[in-house]
Amino acid sequence: MSTASVPLPNWINYGLIPLLNLIVAFLISGFVVWLIGESPLAALSLLIEGAFGSGEGIGFTLYYATSFIFTGLSVAVAIHAGLFNIGSEGQAYIGGLGCALVALALDNYVPWYVTMPVAIVGAGIFGAAWAFIPAFLQAKRGSHIVITTIMFNYIAAALMVYLLVHVLIVPGKMAPETRTFLEGGQLPKLGWLMTMFGAKLGAAPFNVSFIVALFAAWFVWILIWRTKLGFEMRTLGVSSTAADYAGIPYARIVIIAMLLSGALAGMMALNPVMGSSARLQVEFVGGAGFVGIAVSLMGRNHPLGIILAAILFGTLYQGGDWISFEMPNITREMILVIQGLVILFAGALEYMFRPAMVHIYQQFKPA
């Protein structure tokens, strides 16, 4: 029997195996750091210090994590339906357009707490709309969702450049960006939350979109494990033959799952567009859509796991910047290598230790 089909306890599947993957990734990263003449332990200490050593560091860590939660949830929803959505990057781009249009229209008339719900809807609708065509092509024409979503990432990037250069740019300015939103279009920072723990947020752009991300994770948990639609999605993801036998409509589930996935990716734009820069800029997504793939895989496509994995990658981003500042020999490219190793072992090699775990578990499990 293949080890892939042998059931293991959740604490092994969702706890021990990801932890082993992470440890191996850091051990190899430490070896790389040692090769260039730096101390791996000192680098690890700086990583933790940069990410959690101050209120500002924690704020930046959670700011990055917020974006990764949205994109990780986006990927996970599609995976549960048997779809591999690699288009979260482009869907987040277009979601940013919907978010920005709402902020530009309302920021002079209503406070942020009125603008924000409308912006969430706008970002979600635009992101879902960008996911609709790949979903339709997959459901009705059999076009592979991976290929179409990758293509739409590039189309979205080109479209955003055109709009920011020729349509939304501030007259008389060279920078391809919208005007800065007024106070009614800016999400407030969560400085009060940091103060509760005796820390100061400083310049970190940690904002209320983090709370929205947590609600989104709760919503995905309810959707996937507590609703009929979620059951149908999971059934389709496990076996399209079984789903067809049960009368679950393939095309409808594919389209709905991709619309939800695109909407979640689009909502990611709240964090950088309304929460950080208070305007729409080129490259505001910053690769978060692709990081979301690793976050979802490492979190085993479960909302709680995705939140923890997002915080881990937020730690790598913020702590990595601190390392490259304190240890000039460790460049930003080296930090990308470390992140890549985590993605490698958490994603492509996520089941590397499973055969050994199955063997050990079968040897020592109670009769």
N, C-alpha and C positions, 0 to 999 in steps of 0.2 A: 504493500500500500504506500502511495506517495505521502511524504510527510506533510504536504500542503493540505491534505484532507484529514489529518489527525487533529482532533479537537484538543485545545490547550486551555487552561484556566485563564480568565481575563487578566489576572495579575501578571501572567507571563506574556500574553499577547500584547497587552496595552501598557505594561509597566516594565518588565524585565528586558524584553527584546529591544524596545526603543532605547532603554538606558544603556544596554551593551553597545548598540550602534553608536550612540553619542560618545561613550567612553573611548571607543576605538577611533572615532573621528578626531577627538581631542588628543589622543596619544600620538596619532600620526602627525597632527598639526604641531604638537610639541616637538616631535622629531625634526620637522621642517624648520621650526624656530631655532632649535639647537644647531642645525647645520649652518645657519647663517651667523652663528656666534653669540646668540642671545640666550638667556635663561628661560626655559619654558615655564618654570614656576613663577618667575617674575612677570612674565607676559600674562599668565593666568591671573595673577594678583591684580595687575593693571586692568585687565578685562573686567573683573568684578568691581574694582574701584571705580572705573569709568562709568559702569552701568548702574551701580547701586550705592556708590560712595557718597552721594550728595542728593539733595532734593532735585536739583537741576538734572543730574544724571538720570535719576529715576524717571523724571518727567520726559526726557528724550527717549528713554527706553520704551516707556508706555506709549509715547506718541508713535514711534515706529510700529510697535505691536498692534496698535489700533488699525492701521492700514492692513497689516497682515491677517488680522482676524477676519476682516471683511472679505479679502481675496481668498483666504483659506476656506471660509464657509462657502464661497462661490464655487470653488473647485469641488468641495465635498458633496454639495447638493447634486451636482452633475454626476459624480462618481457613483453615488447611491443609485442612480438610475441607469448605470452602466455606460455613462458618457464621460469622455475625458476632455473637459473644456480647457483648452490652452489659451482661450481668448479673453481671460479676465483682464489682461493688460489693456486691450483695446476697448473692452466694455467699460472699464474704469475711466478711460479717456473720454468716451462719449458721455458717461455719467457725469463727469466734471462739467461738460457743456450744459447739461440740464440743470445742474446745481448752480452754475454761474449765472445762467439766464434768470433763474428765480431770484438770486441775490441782487442782480442788477436791477430787476424790476421792482423789488419790494423794499430794498434797504433804506430808502428815503421816506418810507411811509409807515412801517410797522417795526416793532422791536424784534430782536433776534429769535425769541421763543415763538414768534408767529412765523417768521421766515423759515426757521429750521424744519418744521414738519412738511412745509410745501417743498423745500429743497430736497428733503429725503425722498418724497414722491417723485419729484422731477428727475433726480439722479437715478432713481430706480427705474422709472419709465424709459429714460434714454438708454440706460445700460441694457434693459430687457429688450428694447427695440433693436439694439445692435446685435444681440444674441439671436434674434428671431430668424434672420435669414439663414445662418448656419443650421439652426434647429430645423427649419422647414426643409432645407436641402437634405439633411440627414433623415428626417421622418418620411418625406415623400419621394425623394429621388435616390436615397442610399449614398449620398456623398459623405465621405468620411469626416466626422466632426473635428478631428485633430487638424486636418488639412485646411478646412474652411475657416476655423477659428484663428489659426496662425495667419492666414491671409488677411483676415479682417483686422488683426492687430496692426499690420502695416498700413492698411487703408485708413484706419482710425487715426494713426499718427500723422499721415499725410493730410487728412481732412482737418485735423486740429491746427496744423501749421498754416494751412490756407486760411482758415477762419480767423486765426489770431493775427495774421499778417495783413489780410485784406478786408476783414469785416469787423472784428471786435476790437481792433487796436485803437488806442487812444490817439486821436488826430494830433499830429505834430510830434509824436514820440517814435523812437526807433525800436524800442523793446516790444517784441511780439507778445503782448499781454493785454488783458482788459484793465479798465480803471480799478483802483482800489475800492473795495466795497465800503460803504458807510457802516456805522456801528450796527445798524439793523440787519446787516448781512454778514456779520462776523460772529463766530461762535466763541463764547467766553472761555477762558482758561479755567482749569480745575485747581487753581492755587489754594482755594479753601480746603480741598481734599488733602493736599499735601500738608497744609497747616495743622490739620487734625492729627497728623503723625509727627508733628514737630519739625517739619522740613519746609524749605522755601523752594518754590518752583523755579524762580529765576527767569532766565530767558527761554526756557523750554516751552514749546508750543502745545503742550498737553492740554486737550480741550474736551468739551462735553461729547464729542463724537465717540469717545471711548465708552461712555455710558450707552450710546446708541449701538455700538458694536456688541456690547454685552447683551443687550436686549435682542439683537439680531441672532446671537448664538442661542439664546433661550428659545426664540421663535423657530430656529432650525431644528432644535431638539424636539420641540412639540410637533413640528411638521413631520419629521422623519419617523419618529417612534410612537406618536400618539394620534395619528390621523389615518384615514382610509387612503388618502392620496399618498402619504408617505409609505404605507404598506405596498401600494401598487408600484411605487418607484423602486423600493427595495427588491420586490419580486422581479421586476424587469431587470434590475442590475445583477441579480443572481442568475437568472435564467430567462432569456426571452421566450424560449419554448414553453416553459411553465407559465409565464405570464400570458402567452397567447392561448394556452389551454384553459386558463382561468377566466378568459374573456376580457383581459386587461388590454385596452386599445393602445397599441404601440405608439402610433403617431401622436396621439394626444399627450401621453406621458412624456415623450421625448420633448415635445414643444414646451409643455408646462415646466418641466425640470430645467430646461435651458433658459426660459424666461426668468425663473426664480434665480438661477445662477447668475445671469446677466444683471439682474436687479441688485443683487448683493454686491457684485463687483462695482457697479455704478455708484453705490452708496459709499464706497471707499473714498470717493472724491470729497466728501464732506470734510474729512480730516485735513488734507493739505490745502484745499481750495478755500473753504470758509473758516477753517480752524487755524491754519498756519500763515499762509501768505495773504489771505483776504483778497485774492484775485486769481484769475485763471491764467496760467502760464504754460509754455511749452515744457514737455517732459516732467510734468508735476507728478505723474504716477511713479516714476523712478524705479521701475522694475518690480514693484510690489505685486503685480499680477503674476509674475513668474515665481517669485518667492512664495506666493500663496499655494503653489503646487506642492512645494516641499513641506510647507506648514500643514497642509491637509494630509499628506502622506504620513508625516511624522506623528500627527495627532490622530492617526487611524480613522480619519474622516468623522470623528466625534467632536461636537462643539467644545466640550471641556478640554479634550486633547489639543484641539486647534488653538484655544486660548493659551494653554501652556507652551505650545510650540511657537506661537507668535511672540510670546514674551522672550523665549529663548533667542529667536532671531532678532528681536529688538535689542537684546543684550549684546549679540554679536555685532550689530550695527553701531550702537553707541559705544560699547566697550572697545570695539575695533578702532573706532576713531581716536579714542583715548590712548590706545596702545601705539598707534602710528604717530601720535603727537609726542608721547613720552619716550618711545624707542624709535628713533629715526631710521634704524636699519630695517625695521618692519614696516614696509610701505603699505599703502592702501591696497596695492595688488596682492600683497601677502595676506591681508585680511580677507580678500576675495577668495584666495586659495582655501583658507580655513572654512569660510562659509560654504565653498564648493564641496569640501570634504564632508561637512555635516549633511549637505543635500545628497551627496553620493550615498552615504551610509544610511541616511534616513529614508531615501527614496529608492534609488536603483538597487541598493543592496539591503533593503529593509528586512528581508527574510533570510539573510545570510546565516544567522545563528539559529534559525528555526529547526533544521534537522538535528543539530546537537541538543537543543532544548527538548525536542520530542523524545530523543533517545534517553536523555537523563530523566525526564519526567516519567517515561514508561518504566524505567528501572526502579524508581523510588516512590511512585505513587502507591497509595494504599490499595490493597486488593479489594 
